[in-house]
């Protein structure tokens, strides 16, 4: 019988921080692409993508705070 893996949250803060770092890097790369693009449609699409990234970063930062607090409290 297959048993589910226990919930191991010890690396969640590191995992989330890694996701934030990658998203910020992608955001900056896209900003460079926006600056160098002459295609207004492409610029608009890239700007929309970066807006979604900004929202995702805000959500991940909230999640990392929650996880850090849970970790401090022993994941009760």
MODELLER restraints for C-alpha pairs under 7 A, 6 or more apart:
rsr = mdl.restraints
at = mdl.atoms
rsr.add(forms.Gaussian(group=physical.xy_distance, feature=features.Distance(at['CA:12:A'], at['CA:67:A']), mean=6.97, stdev=0.5))
rsr.add(forms.Gaussian(group=physical.xy_distance, feature=features.Distance(at['CA:13:A'], at['CA:64:A']), mean=5.61, stdev=0.5))
rsr.add(forms.Gaussian(group=physical.xy_distance, feature=features.Distance(at['CA:13:A'], at['CA:67:A']), mean=6.22, stdev=0.5))
rsr.add(forms.Gaussian(group=physical.xy_distance, feature=features.Distance(at['CA:13:A'], at['CA:68:A']), mean=6.48, stdev=0.5))
rsr.add(forms.Gaussian(group=physical.xy_distance, feature=features.Distance(at['CA:16:A'], at['CA:60:A']), mean=6.58, stdev=0.5))
rsr.add(forms.Gaussian(group=physical.xy_distance, feature=features.Distance(at['CA:16:A'], at['CA:64:A']), mean=6.34, stdev=0.5))
rsr.add(forms.Gaussian(group=physical.xy_distance, feature=features.Distance(at['CA:20:A'], at['CA:57:A']), mean=6.03, stdev=0.5))
rsr.add(forms.Gaussian(group=physical.xy_distance, feature=features.Distance(at['CA:20:A'], at['CA:60:A']), mean=6.77, stdev=0.5))
rsr.add(forms.Gaussian(group=physical.xy_distance, feature=features.Distance(at['CA:23:A'], at['CA:53:A']), mean=6.67, stdev=0.5))
rsr.add(forms.Gaussian(group=physical.xy_distance, feature=features.Distance(at['CA:27:A'], at['CA:50:A']), mean=5.83, stdev=0.5))
rsr.add(forms.Gaussian(group=physical.xy_distance, feature=features.Distance(at['CA:27:A'], at['CA:53:A']), mean=6.84, stdev=0.5))
rsr.add(forms.Gaussian(group=physical.xy_distance, feature=features.Distance(at['CA:30:A'], at['CA:46:A']), mean=6.61, stdev=0.5))
rsr.add(forms.Gaussian(group=physical.xy_distance, feature=features.Distance(at['CA:34:A'], at['CA:43:A']), mean=5.33, stdev=0.5))
rsr.add(forms.Gaussian(group=physical.xy_distance, feature=features.Distance(at['CA:34:A'], at['CA:46:A']), mean=6.65, stdev=0.5))
rsr.add(forms.Gaussian(group=physical.xy_distance, feature=features.Distance(at['CA:37:A'], at['CA:43:A']), mean=6.51, stdev=0.5))
